[in-house]
Amino acid sequence: MRAFARRIWLPLATIANLGISPAPAADAGHGADLARRWCASCHLVTSSQAQASADVPSFASVARKPDFNPEKLAFFLLDPHPKMPNFPLSRTEAADLAAYIGSLRQ
């Protein structure tokens, strides 16, 4: 029985030590592309953008909120809410967009 357990645990320990992540890291560059394509009509998404709606926060101001959390923002983006258009974001796209917003934190 011990030999069997060793045969099972050794490969599992080896895999765990390789640092294999269960999910890829979010891509802020892709999030910036998504922001320019889908969000810039209402939000200021870059510092060079000249115009946006007056009653919505800029992405930089969202990033500077004391309780900013990219995971919570990504979840929020997946849950449709009345004031925003219903963009069908995948989990990866929402994480990328949240990573981009987080990159604006100063």
Biopython code that builds the backbone (N, CA, C, O; Angstrom):
import numpy as np
from Bio.PDB.StructureBuilder import StructureBuilder

atoms = [
    (1, "MET", "N", (0.822, -1.193, 0.000)),
    (1, "MET", "CA", (0.000, 0.000, 0.000)),
    (1, "MET", "C", (0.866, 1.256, 0.000)),
    (1, "MET", "O", (0.537, 2.219, -0.694)),
    (2, "ARG", "N", (1.975, 1.275, 0.767)),
    (2, "ARG", "CA", (2.845, 2.446, 0.799)),
    (2, "ARG", "C", (3.491, 2.705, -0.552)),
    (2, "ARG", "O", (3.631, 3.853, -0.974)),
    (3, "ALA", "N", (3.879, 1.643, -1.220)),
    (3, "ALA", "CA", (4.489, 1.804, -2.543)),
    (3, "ALA", "C", (3.488, 2.440, -3.509)),
    (3, "ALA", "O", (3.841, 3.309, -4.306)),
    (4, "PHE", "N", (2.256, 1.999, -3.423)),
    (4, "PHE", "CA", (1.204, 2.569, -4.270)),
    (4, "PHE", "C", (1.009, 4.056, -3.969)),
    (4, "PHE", "O", (0.912, 4.868, -4.890)),
    (5, "ALA", "N", (0.953, 4.411, -2.694)),
    (5, "ALA", "CA", (0.774, 5.810, -2.306)),
    (5, "ALA", "C", (1.938, 6.659, -2.792)),
    (5, "ALA", "O", (1.738, 7.782, -3.254)),
    (6, "ARG", "N", (3.164, 6.125, -2.690)),
    (6, "ARG", "CA", (4.332, 6.860, -3.177)),
    (6, "ARG", "C", (4.257, 7.090, -4.680)),
    (6, "ARG", "O", (4.642, 8.152, -5.169)),
    (7, "ARG", "N", (3.764, 6.103, -5.410)),
    (7, "ARG", "CA", (3.652, 6.232, -6.864)),
    (7, "ARG", "C", (2.625, 7.289, -7.253)),
    (7, "ARG", "O", (2.760, 7.930, -8.295)),
    (8, "ILE", "N", (1.615, 7.474, -6.438)),
    (8, "ILE", "CA", (0.590, 8.480, -6.720)),
    (8, "ILE", "C", (1.071, 9.872, -6.307)),
    (8, "ILE", "O", (0.941, 10.828, -7.072)),
    (9, "TRP", "N", (1.619, 9.983, -5.114)),
    (9, "TRP", "CA", (1.978, 11.291, -4.568)),
    (9, "TRP", "C", (3.216, 11.902, -5.219)),
    (9, "TRP", "O", (3.313, 13.125, -5.310)),
    (10, "LEU", "N", (4.140, 11.102, -5.660)),
    (10, "LEU", "CA", (5.351, 11.648, -6.272)),
    (10, "LEU", "C", (5.034, 12.457, -7.537)),
    (10, "LEU", "O", (5.520, 13.581, -7.663)),
    (11, "PRO", "N", (4.250, 11.936, -8.463)),
    (11, "PRO", "CA", (3.913, 12.754, -9.647)),
    (11, "PRO", "C", (3.100, 13.994, -9.287)),
    (11, "PRO", "O", (3.298, 15.054, -9.880)),
    (12, "LEU", "N", (2.194, 13.876, -8.329)),
    (12, "LEU", "CA", (1.397, 15.031, -7.925)),
    (12, "LEU", "C", (2.276, 16.109, -7.306)),
    (12, "LEU", "O", (2.094, 17.293, -7.591)),
    (13, "ALA", "N", (3.211, 15.722, -6.479)),
    (13, "ALA", "CA", (4.125, 16.685, -5.862)),
    (13, "ALA", "C", (5.008, 17.335, -6.919)),
    (13, "ALA", "O", (5.297, 18.529, -6.839)),
    (14, "THR", "N", (5.432, 16.564, -7.898)),
    (14, "THR", "CA", (6.259, 17.112, -8.980)),
    (14, "THR", "C", (5.485, 18.159, -9.765)),
    (14, "THR", "O", (6.014, 19.230, -10.063)),
    (15, "ILE", "N", (4.258, 17.862, -10.095)),
    (15, "ILE", "CA", (3.420, 18.815, -10.826)),
    (15, "ILE", "C", (3.196, 20.073, -9.999)),
    (15, "ILE", "O", (3.273, 21.183, -10.525)),
    (16, "ALA", "N", (2.923, 19.910, -8.723)),
    (16, "ALA", "CA", (2.689, 21.060, -7.848)),
    (16, "ALA", "C", (3.931, 21.947, -7.759)),
    (16, "ALA", "O", (3.813, 23.170, -7.689)),
    (17, "ASN", "N", (5.102, 21.349, -7.762)),
    (17, "ASN", "CA", (6.340, 22.118, -7.668)),
    (17, "ASN", "C", (6.709, 22.822, -8.964)),
    (17, "ASN", "O", (7.577, 23.694, -8.958)),
    (18, "LEU", "N", (6.077, 22.471, -10.063)),
    (18, "LEU", "CA", (6.354, 23.143, -11.334)),
    (18, "LEU", "C", (5.741, 24.530, -11.381)),
    (18, "LEU", "O", (6.069, 25.320, -12.266)),
    (19, "GLY", "N", (4.865, 24.836, -10.452)),
    (19, "GLY", "CA", (4.243, 26.153, -10.417)),
    (19, "GLY", "C", (3.179, 26.336, -11.479)),
    (19, "GLY", "O", (2.957, 27.450, -11.954)),
    (20, "ILE", "N", (2.537, 25.279, -11.847)),
    (20, "ILE", "CA", (1.490, 25.364, -12.857)),
    (20, "ILE", "C", (0.299, 26.085, -12.256)),
    (20, "ILE", "O", (-0.253, 25.661, -11.240)),
    (21, "SER", "N", (-0.086, 27.162, -12.884)),
    (21, "SER", "CA", (-1.204, 27.965, -12.407)),
    (21, "SER", "C", (-2.501, 27.438, -12.997)),
    (21, "SER", "O", (-2.531, 27.059, -14.168)),
    (22, "PRO", "N", (-3.571, 27.404, -12.217)),
    (22, "PRO", "CA", (-4.832, 26.906, -12.747)),
    (22, "PRO", "C", (-5.463, 27.852, -13.770)),
    (22, "PRO", "O", (-6.297, 27.426, -14.568)),
    (23, "ALA", "N", (-5.076, 29.130, -13.755)),
    (23, "ALA", "CA", (-5.636, 30.088, -14.699)),
    (23, "ALA", "C", (-4.541, 31.029, -15.173)),
    (23, "ALA", "O", (-3.671, 31.420, -14.396)),
    (24, "PRO", "N", (-4.584, 31.391, -16.444)),
    (24, "PRO", "CA", (-3.569, 32.324, -16.943)),
    (24, "PRO", "C", (-3.769, 33.713, -16.340)),
    (24, "PRO", "O", (-4.882, 34.082, -15.964)),
    (25, "ALA", "N", (-2.694, 34.469, -16.254)),
    (25, "ALA", "CA", (-2.777, 35.831, -15.725)),
    (25, "ALA", "C", (-3.578, 36.704, -16.684)),
    (25, "ALA", "O", (-3.582, 36.479, -17.894)),
    (26, "ALA", "N", (-4.247, 37.692, -16.128)),
    (26, "ALA", "CA", (-5.032, 38.610, -16.953)),
    (26, "ALA", "C", (-4.097, 39.440, -17.832)),
    (26, "ALA", "O", (-2.962, 39.723, -17.448)),
    (27, "ASP", "N", (-4.574, 39.822, -18.996)),
    (27, "ASP", "CA", (-3.795, 40.562, -19.988)),
    (27, "ASP", "C", (-4.289, 42.003, -20.055)),
    (27, "ASP", "O", (-5.298, 42.285, -20.701)),
    (28, "ALA", "N", (-3.580, 42.917, -19.388)),
    (28, "ALA", "CA", (-3.983, 44.328, -19.354)),
    (28, "ALA", "C", (-3.956, 44.959, -20.745)),
    (28, "ALA", "O", (-4.761, 45.844, -21.032)),
    (29, "GLY", "N", (-3.046, 44.520, -21.607)),
    (29, "GLY", "CA", (-2.992, 45.043, -22.980)),
    (29, "GLY", "C", (-4.260, 44.721, -23.756)),
    (29, "GLY", "O", (-4.804, 45.569, -24.463)),
    (30, "HIS", "N", (-4.720, 43.487, -23.615)),
    (30, "HIS", "CA", (-5.986, 43.103, -24.255)),
    (30, "HIS", "C", (-7.148, 43.875, -23.635)),
    (30, "HIS", "O", (-8.081, 44.278, -24.330)),
    (31, "GLY", "N", (-7.077, 44.077, -22.301)),
    (31, "GLY", "CA", (-8.108, 44.867, -21.627)),
    (31, "GLY", "C", (-8.160, 46.293, -22.146)),
    (31, "GLY", "O", (-9.242, 46.867, -22.270)),
    (32, "ALA", "N", (-6.998, 46.876, -22.455)),
    (32, "ALA", "CA", (-6.958, 48.235, -23.020)),
    (32, "ALA", "C", (-7.634, 48.266, -24.378)),
    (32, "ALA", "O", (-8.365, 49.206, -24.690)),
    (33, "ASP", "N", (-7.391, 47.235, -25.190)),
    (33, "ASP", "CA", (-8.060, 47.155, -26.500)),
    (33, "ASP", "C", (-9.574, 47.069, -26.334)),
    (33, "ASP", "O", (-10.324, 47.746, -27.036)),
    (34, "LEU", "N", (-10.016, 46.228, -25.399)),
    (34, "LEU", "CA", (-11.450, 46.102, -25.142)),
    (34, "LEU", "C", (-12.035, 47.423, -24.656)),
    (34, "LEU", "O", (-13.125, 47.814, -25.076)),
    (35, "ALA", "N", (-11.317, 48.109, -23.778)),
    (35, "ALA", "CA", (-11.793, 49.381, -23.229)),
    (35, "ALA", "C", (-11.975, 50.410, -24.334)),
    (35, "ALA", "O", (-12.987, 51.110, -24.381)),
    (36, "ARG", "N", (-10.996, 50.498, -25.220)),
    (36, "ARG", "CA", (-11.101, 51.473, -26.327)),
    (36, "ARG", "C", (-12.267, 51.123, -27.260)),
    (36, "ARG", "O", (-12.955, 52.009, -27.768)),
    (37, "ARG", "N", (-12.475, 49.830, -27.473)),
    (37, "ARG", "CA", (-13.523, 49.400, -28.404)),
    (37, "ARG", "C", (-14.919, 49.511, -27.801)),
    (37, "ARG", "O", (-15.835, 49.988, -28.471)),
    (38, "TRP", "N", (-15.103, 49.082, -26.550)),
    (38, "TRP", "CA", (-16.437, 48.965, -25.984)),
    (38, "TRP", "C", (-16.792, 50.026, -24.954)),
    (38, "TRP", "O", (-17.972, 50.330, -24.784)),
    (39, "CYS", "N", (-15.829, 50.593, -24.272)),
    (39, "CYS", "CA", (-16.128, 51.435, -23.110)),
    (39, "CYS", "C", (-15.922, 52.929, -23.357)),
    (39, "CYS", "O", (-16.480, 53.761, -22.642)),
    (40, "ALA", "N", (-15.125, 53.266, -24.364)),
    (40, "ALA", "CA", (-14.729, 54.658, -24.574)),
    (40, "ALA", "C", (-15.873, 55.567, -25.008)),
    (40, "ALA", "O", (-15.729, 56.788, -24.957)),
    (41, "SER", "N", (-16.986, 55.019, -25.425)),
    (41, "SER", "CA", (-18.108, 55.882, -25.805)),
    (41, "SER", "C", (-18.751, 56.526, -24.576)),
    (41, "SER", "O", (-19.429, 57.547, -24.697)),
    (42, "CYS", "N", (-18.545, 55.941, -23.403)),
    (42, "CYS", "CA", (-19.102, 56.502, -22.168)),
    (42, "CYS", "C", (-18.021, 56.909, -21.160)),
    (42, "CYS", "O", (-18.131, 57.962, -20.533)),
    (43, "HIS", "N", (-16.982, 56.089, -21.001)),
    (43, "HIS", "CA", (-15.935, 56.318, -20.002)),
    (43, "HIS", "C", (-14.689, 56.917, -20.641)),
    (43, "HIS", "O", (-14.401, 56.665, -21.811)),
    (44, "LEU", "N", (-13.951, 57.715, -19.867)),
    (44, "LEU", "CA", (-12.596, 58.064, -20.263)),
    (44, "LEU", "C", (-11.751, 56.839, -19.930)),
    (44, "LEU", "O", (-11.600, 56.482, -18.761)),
    (45, "VAL", "N", (-11.210, 56.205, -20.941)),
    (45, "VAL", "CA", (-10.461, 54.973, -20.714)),
    (45, "VAL", "C", (-8.956, 55.178, -20.829)),
    (45, "VAL", "O", (-8.184, 54.331, -20.380)),
    (46, "THR", "N", (-8.531, 56.283, -21.422)),
    (46, "THR", "CA", (-7.107, 56.613, -21.524)),
    (46, "THR", "C", (-6.930, 58.089, -21.198)),
    (46, "THR", "O", (-7.882, 58.865, -21.276)),
    (47, "SER", "N", (-5.726, 58.470, -20.838)),
    (47, "SER", "CA", (-5.458, 59.874, -20.516)),
    (47, "SER", "C", (-5.505, 60.757, -21.762)),
    (47, "SER", "O", (-5.686, 61.969, -21.651)),
    (48, "SER", "N", (-5.346, 60.173, -22.926)),
    (48, "SER", "CA", (-5.373, 60.963, -24.162)),
    (48, "SER", "C", (-6.770, 61.113, -24.756)),
    (48, "SER", "O", (-6.943, 61.830, -25.741)),
    (49, "GLN", "N", (-7.751, 60.462, -24.186)),
    (49, "GLN", "CA", (-9.114, 60.544, -24.709)),
    (49, "GLN", "C", (-9.705, 61.913, -24.395)),
    (49, "GLN", "O", (-9.579, 62.401, -23.272)),
    (50, "ALA", "N", (-10.342, 62.530, -25.372)),
    (50, "ALA", "CA", (-10.834, 63.897, -25.220)),
    (50, "ALA", "C", (-12.250, 63.996, -24.665)),
    (50, "ALA", "O", (-12.579, 64.990, -24.017)),
    (51, "GLN", "N", (-13.087, 63.007, -24.896)),
    (51, "GLN", "CA", (-14.490, 63.164, -24.531)),
    (51, "GLN", "C", (-15.101, 61.862, -24.047)),
    (51, "GLN", "O", (-14.745, 60.776, -24.504)),
    (52, "ALA", "N", (-16.029, 61.997, -23.110)),
    (52, "ALA", "CA", (-16.812, 60.865, -22.596)),
    (52, "ALA", "C", (-18.069, 61.433, -21.963)),
    (52, "ALA", "O", (-18.242, 62.650, -21.908)),
    (53, "SER", "N", (-18.942, 60.566, -21.488)),
    (53, "SER", "CA", (-20.150, 61.017, -20.808)),
    (53, "SER", "C", (-19.780, 61.656, -19.471)),
    (53, "SER", "O", (-18.860, 61.204, -18.789)),
    (54, "ALA", "N", (-20.497, 62.695, -19.110)),
    (54, "ALA", "CA", (-20.183, 63.442, -17.886)),
    (54, "ALA", "C", (-20.565, 62.685, -16.618)),
    (54, "ALA", "O", (-19.970, 62.918, -15.566)),
    (55, "ASP", "N", (-21.529, 61.798, -16.693)),
    (55, "ASP", "CA", (-22.047, 61.165, -15.471)),
    (55, "ASP", "C", (-21.478, 59.774, -15.180)),
    (55, "ASP", "O", (-22.033, 59.039, -14.363)),
    (56, "VAL", "N", (-20.382, 59.411, -15.838)),
    (56, "VAL", "CA", (-19.758, 58.112, -15.569)),
    (56, "VAL", "C", (-18.305, 58.326, -15.155)),
    (56, "VAL", "O", (-17.658, 59.260, -15.627)),
    (57, "PRO", "N", (-17.793, 57.472, -14.280)),
    (57, "PRO", "CA", (-16.419, 57.663, -13.812)),
    (57, "PRO", "C", (-15.392, 57.293, -14.881)),
    (57, "PRO", "O", (-15.630, 56.419, -15.714)),
    (58, "SER", "N", (-14.266, 57.964, -14.842)),
    (58, "SER", "CA", (-13.158, 57.577, -15.717)),
    (58, "SER", "C", (-12.571, 56.273, -15.175)),
    (58, "SER", "O", (-12.752, 55.937, -14.004)),
    (59, "PHE", "N", (-11.879, 55.558, -16.028)),
    (59, "PHE", "CA", (-11.252, 54.320, -15.564)),
    (59, "PHE", "C", (-10.169, 54.612, -14.532)),
    (59, "PHE", "O", (-9.970, 53.827, -13.605)),
    (60, "ALA", "N", (-9.470, 55.732, -14.684)),
    (60, "ALA", "CA", (-8.434, 56.094, -13.705)),
    (60, "ALA", "C", (-9.056, 56.334, -12.333)),
    (60, "ALA", "O", (-8.482, 55.944, -11.316)),
    (61, "SER", "N", (-10.232, 56.976, -12.297)),
    (61, "SER", "CA", (-10.870, 57.223, -10.995)),
    (61, "SER", "C", (-11.380, 55.929, -10.378)),
    (61, "SER", "O", (-11.370, 55.785, -9.156)),
    (62, "VAL", "N", (-11.821, 54.996, -11.193)),
    (62, "VAL", "CA", (-12.232, 53.684, -10.678)),
    (62, "VAL", "C", (-11.014, 52.977, -10.077)),
    (62, "VAL", "O", (-11.103, 52.382, -9.003)),
    (63, "ALA", "N", (-9.888, 53.046, -10.768)),
    (63, "ALA", "CA", (-8.667, 52.384, -10.297)),
    (63, "ALA", "C", (-8.160, 52.974, -8.983)),
    (63, "ALA", "O", (-7.578, 52.260, -8.166)),
    (64, "ARG", "N", (-8.373, 54.260, -8.776)),
    (64, "ARG", "CA", (-7.867, 54.925, -7.573)),
    (64, "ARG", "C", (-8.768, 54.760, -6.352)),
    (64, "ARG", "O", (-8.399, 55.203, -5.264)),
    (65, "LYS", "N", (-9.915, 54.149, -6.496)),
    (65, "LYS", "CA", (-10.785, 53.951, -5.339)),
    (65, "LYS", "C", (-10.053, 53.118, -4.296)),
    (65, "LYS", "O", (-9.383, 52.144, -4.640)),
    (66, "PRO", "N", (-10.173, 53.491, -3.024)),
    (66, "PRO", "CA", (-9.436, 52.769, -1.971)),
    (66, "PRO", "C", (-9.769, 51.282, -1.895)),
    (66, "PRO", "O", (-8.922, 50.474, -1.514)),
    (67, "ASP", "N", (-10.986, 50.921, -2.253)),
    (67, "ASP", "CA", (-11.387, 49.519, -2.168)),
    (67, "ASP", "C", (-11.296, 48.793, -3.519)),
    (67, "ASP", "O", (-11.907, 47.740, -3.704)),
    (68, "PHE", "N", (-10.523, 49.369, -4.467)),
    (68, "PHE", "CA", (-10.396, 48.742, -5.788)),
    (68, "PHE", "C", (-9.829, 47.337, -5.655)),
    (68, "PHE", "O", (-8.848, 47.106, -4.947)),
    (69, "ASN", "N", (-10.467, 46.408, -6.351)),
    (69, "ASN", "CA", (-10.040, 45.020, -6.361)),
    (69, "ASN", "C", (-10.341, 44.467, -7.754)),
    (69, "ASN", "O", (-11.508, 44.411, -8.144)),
    (70, "PRO", "N", (-9.320, 44.057, -8.518)),
    (70, "PRO", "CA", (-9.566, 43.591, -9.884)),
    (70, "PRO", "C", (-10.518, 42.401, -9.974)),
    (70, "PRO", "O", (-11.315, 42.315, -10.908)),
    (71, "GLU", "N", (-10.441, 41.487, -9.013)),
    (71, "GLU", "CA", (-11.327, 40.320, -9.056)),
    (71, "GLU", "C", (-12.785, 40.726, -8.861)),
    (71, "GLU", "O", (-13.670, 40.219, -9.551)),
    (72, "LYS", "N", (-13.034, 41.637, -7.925)),
    (72, "LYS", "CA", (-14.402, 42.117, -7.700)),
    (72, "LYS", "C", (-14.913, 42.891, -8.907)),
    (72, "LYS", "O", (-16.078, 42.763, -9.284)),
    (73, "LEU", "N", (-14.039, 43.697, -9.516)),
    (73, "LEU", "CA", (-14.444, 44.454, -10.706)),
    (73, "LEU", "C", (-14.779, 43.507, -11.848)),
    (73, "LEU", "O", (-15.780, 43.705, -12.537)),
    (74, "ALA", "N", (-13.968, 42.490, -12.061)),
    (74, "ALA", "CA", (-14.238, 41.522, -13.131)),
    (74, "ALA", "C", (-15.592, 40.853, -12.913)),
    (74, "ALA", "O", (-16.362, 40.688, -13.859)),
    (75, "PHE", "N", (-15.884, 40.470, -11.677)),
    (75, "PHE", "CA", (-17.177, 39.859, -11.364)),
    (75, "PHE", "C", (-18.315, 40.850, -11.643)),
    (75, "PHE", "O", (-19.340, 40.478, -12.214)),
    (76, "PHE", "N", (-18.125, 42.123, -11.233)),
    (76, "PHE", "CA", (-19.117, 43.168, -11.481)),
    (76, "PHE", "C", (-19.380, 43.316, -12.977)),
    (76, "PHE", "O", (-20.528, 43.478, -13.388)),
    (77, "LEU", "N", (-18.336, 43.263, -13.786)),
    (77, "LEU", "CA", (-18.493, 43.426, -15.237)),
    (77, "LEU", "C", (-19.261, 42.269, -15.873)),
    (77, "LEU", "O", (-19.876, 42.436, -16.926)),
    (78, "LEU", "N", (-19.230, 41.111, -15.246)),
    (78, "LEU", "CA", (-19.957, 39.954, -15.781)),
    (78, "LEU", "C", (-21.441, 39.984, -15.442)),
    (78, "LEU", "O", (-22.241, 39.291, -16.071)),
    (79, "ASP", "N", (-21.807, 40.789, -14.445)),
    (79, "ASP", "CA", (-23.191, 40.877, -13.992)),
    (79, "ASP", "C", (-23.837, 42.107, -14.629)),
    (79, "ASP", "O", (-23.533, 43.231, -14.231)),
    (80, "PRO", "N", (-24.721, 41.917, -15.607)),
    (80, "PRO", "CA", (-25.323, 43.083, -16.267)),
    (80, "PRO", "C", (-26.035, 43.989, -15.262)),
    (80, "PRO", "O", (-26.701, 43.516, -14.341)),
    (81, "HIS", "N", (-25.883, 45.283, -15.453)),
    (81, "HIS", "CA", (-26.554, 46.240, -14.587)),
    (81, "HIS", "C", (-27.167, 47.323, -15.460)),
    (81, "HIS", "O", (-26.676, 47.578, -16.559)),
    (82, "PRO", "N", (-28.231, 47.966, -14.991)),
    (82, "PRO", "CA", (-29.076, 48.812, -15.836)),
    (82, "PRO", "C", (-28.374, 49.965, -16.552)),
    (82, "PRO", "O", (-28.732, 50.269, -17.690)),
    (83, "LYS", "N", (-27.406, 50.608, -15.941)),
    (83, "LYS", "CA", (-26.839, 51.797, -16.561)),
    (83, "LYS", "C", (-25.822, 51.500, -17.660)),
    (83, "LYS", "O", (-25.444, 52.400, -18.410)),
    (84, "MET", "N", (-25.382, 50.266, -17.763)),
    (84, "MET", "CA", (-24.391, 49.927, -18.785)),
    (84, "MET", "C", (-25.023, 49.063, -19.861)),
    (84, "MET", "O", (-25.918, 48.264, -19.584)),
    (85, "PRO", "N", (-24.548, 49.228, -21.099)),
    (85, "PRO", "CA", (-25.031, 48.329, -22.159)),
    (85, "PRO", "C", (-24.629, 46.894, -21.826)),
    (85, "PRO", "O", (-23.659, 46.665, -21.104)),
    (86, "ASN", "N", (-25.359, 45.962, -22.340)),
    (86, "ASN", "CA", (-25.079, 44.561, -22.077)),
    (86, "ASN", "C", (-24.038, 44.052, -23.069)),
    (86, "ASN", "O", (-24.383, 43.587, -24.155)),
    (87, "PHE", "N", (-22.765, 44.142, -22.692)),
    (87, "PHE", "CA", (-21.690, 43.591, -23.498)),
    (87, "PHE", "C", (-21.439, 42.172, -23.023)),
    (87, "PHE", "O", (-21.188, 41.951, -21.839)),
    (88, "PRO", "N", (-21.502, 41.213, -23.926)),
    (88, "PRO", "CA", (-21.300, 39.819, -23.511)),
    (88, "PRO", "C", (-19.813, 39.517, -23.311)),
    (88, "PRO", "O", (-19.167, 38.961, -24.199)),
    (89, "LEU", "N", (-19.275, 39.880, -22.153)),
    (89, "LEU", "CA", (-17.864, 39.622, -21.853)),
    (89, "LEU", "C", (-17.673, 38.198, -21.362)),
    (89, "LEU", "O", (-18.482, 37.683, -20.591)),
    (90, "SER", "N", (-16.606, 37.571, -21.809)),
    (90, "SER", "CA", (-16.227, 36.282, -21.230)),
    (90, "SER", "C", (-15.512, 36.562, -19.905)),
    (90, "SER", "O", (-15.173, 37.707, -19.607)),
    (91, "ARG", "N", (-15.289, 35.529, -19.130)),
    (91, "ARG", "CA", (-14.556, 35.702, -17.862)),
    (91, "ARG", "C", (-13.149, 36.232, -18.131)),
    (91, "ARG", "O", (-12.648, 37.079, -17.391)),
    (92, "THR", "N", (-12.523, 35.736, -19.175)),
    (92, "THR", "CA", (-11.173, 36.188, -19.517)),
    (92, "THR", "C", (-11.180, 37.660, -19.913)),
    (92, "THR", "O", (-10.311, 38.420, -19.486)),
    (93, "GLU", "N", (-12.146, 38.064, -20.719)),
    (93, "GLU", "CA", (-12.231, 39.466, -21.127)),
    (93, "GLU", "C", (-12.496, 40.383, -19.933)),
    (93, "GLU", "O", (-11.909, 41.460, -19.832)),
    (94, "ALA", "N", (-13.373, 39.958, -19.036)),
    (94, "ALA", "CA", (-13.651, 40.764, -17.844)),
    (94, "ALA", "C", (-12.397, 40.894, -16.983)),
    (94, "ALA", "O", (-12.117, 41.971, -16.457)),
    (95, "ALA", "N", (-11.646, 39.812, -16.836)),
    (95, "ALA", "CA", (-10.396, 39.859, -16.061)),
    (95, "ALA", "C", (-9.373, 40.756, -16.748)),
    (95, "ALA", "O", (-8.658, 41.503, -16.080)),
    (96, "ASP", "N", (-9.297, 40.688, -18.071)),
    (96, "ASP", "CA", (-8.358, 41.538, -18.817)),
    (96, "ASP", "C", (-8.728, 43.008, -18.669)),
    (96, "ASP", "O", (-7.854, 43.852, -18.473)),
    (97, "LEU", "N", (-10.001, 43.315, -18.760)),
    (97, "LEU", "CA", (-10.466, 44.692, -18.607)),
    (97, "LEU", "C", (-10.183, 45.206, -17.196)),
    (97, "LEU", "O", (-9.741, 46.342, -17.026)),
    (98, "ALA", "N", (-10.433, 44.387, -16.202)),
    (98, "ALA", "CA", (-10.144, 44.769, -14.813)),
    (98, "ALA", "C", (-8.642, 44.952, -14.601)),
    (98, "ALA", "O", (-8.228, 45.839, -13.855)),
    (99, "ALA", "N", (-7.826, 44.122, -15.249)),
    (99, "ALA", "CA", (-6.371, 44.271, -15.135)),
    (99, "ALA", "C", (-5.922, 45.579, -15.761)),
    (99, "ALA", "O", (-5.031, 46.246, -15.235)),
    (100, "TYR", "N", (-6.534, 45.953, -16.887)),
    (100, "TYR", "CA", (-6.191, 47.235, -17.510)),
    (100, "TYR", "C", (-6.558, 48.394, -16.574)),
    (100, "TYR", "O", (-5.755, 49.302, -16.362)),
    (101, "ILE", "N", (-7.748, 48.357, -16.028)),
    (101, "ILE", "CA", (-8.166, 49.426, -15.112)),
    (101, "ILE", "C", (-7.229, 49.476, -13.922)),
    (101, "ILE", "O", (-6.844, 50.561, -13.486)),
    (102, "GLY", "N", (-6.859, 48.336, -13.393)),
    (102, "GLY", "CA", (-5.920, 48.284, -12.282)),
    (102, "GLY", "C", (-4.562, 48.874, -12.636)),
    (102, "GLY", "O", (-3.883, 49.434, -11.775)),
    (103, "SER", "N", (-4.162, 48.751, -13.904)),
    (103, "SER", "CA", (-2.862, 49.296, -14.333)),
    (103, "SER", "C", (-2.864, 50.818, -14.312)),
    (103, "SER", "O", (-1.799, 51.433, -14.365)),
    (104, "LEU", "N", (-4.035, 51.436, -14.237)),
    (104, "LEU", "CA", (-4.150, 52.896, -14.224)),
    (104, "LEU", "C", (-4.042, 53.452, -12.812)),
    (104, "LEU", "O", (-4.028, 54.669, -12.623)),
    (105, "ARG", "N", (-3.966, 52.585, -11.833)),
    (105, "ARG", "CA", (-3.890, 52.999, -10.426)),
    (105, "ARG", "C", (-2.568, 53.725, -10.169)),
    (105, "ARG", "O", (-1.494, 53.224, -10.503)),
    (106, "GLN", "N", (-2.666, 54.898, -9.577)),
    (106, "GLN", "CA", (-1.449, 55.675, -9.286)),
    (106, "GLN", "C", (-1.461, 56.178, -7.883)),
    (106, "GLN", "O", (-0.521, 56.851, -7.460)),
]
sb = StructureBuilder()
sb.init_structure("model")
sb.init_model(0)
sb.init_chain("A")
sb.init_seg("    ")
for serial, (resi, resn, name, xyz) in enumerate(atoms, 1):
    if name == "N":
        sb.init_residue(resn, " ", resi, " ")
    sb.init_atom(name, np.array(xyz, "f"), 0.0, 1.0, " ", f" {name:<3s}", serial, name[0])
structure = sb.get_structure()
